[in-house]
Amino acid sequence: FTASNLNRFMKYVDDFNAKNPGQKKPVLKLYTQAFGDAPVMRKLLSAMDDSTTNVAAKKLLVERGVQKDNQSLGSMLRALNIDINQPTSIVNQKIDVLEQLAEVKEVRQVFIKAMSTQVGGNKMLAKILEGAEAATLQKKQFATWIGEGVTPENFWKMIYKTETASNPVEEKIMAKFTAFYQSQKPGN
């Protein structure tokens, strides 16, 4: 099992499953039966850092995270090791793994705070989530901010340490935060 063979093997299994719908075999199960869970996880994480295999790896990581009830978002965050110096496409794929898992697993504020710390703070996480179009995680970040006392009135000072936006992405984040904040008011 090598990361470079991942796409080829997935295509082979997909073709087999299409021709034999009554005997479908999940790729992840075949890999873990042959090599064990920990080595497969390491290889999938390695494949996430390669732009030629990260789409396939993302699919299998999400599948693995959903299957393993004890696989917390926090442990997946640590395993993915999001590095803002990686190409944007790779960071977005890693965020997408977390986004898809967040849709089926409970996201706690401590996870958002850990994610923020890993990528360099609230401001950087907001930019990454906006760029990756990770709406579920973005809403969780907004809820965390509200819990920390951020409002539309003090948003710039609390999050960006400025008076106003310095670019259109920041303006977009502010608009989404304001809409989310308004939706959280009683009666909305």
PyMOL commands that set and color helices and strands:
alter all, ss='L'
color gray80, all
select helices_A, chain A and resi 3-19+21-23+27-35+37-48+54-67+73-80+88-102+109-119+122-131+135-147+155-160+168-183
alter helices_A, ss='H'
color red, helices_A
deselect
rebuild
show_as cartoon
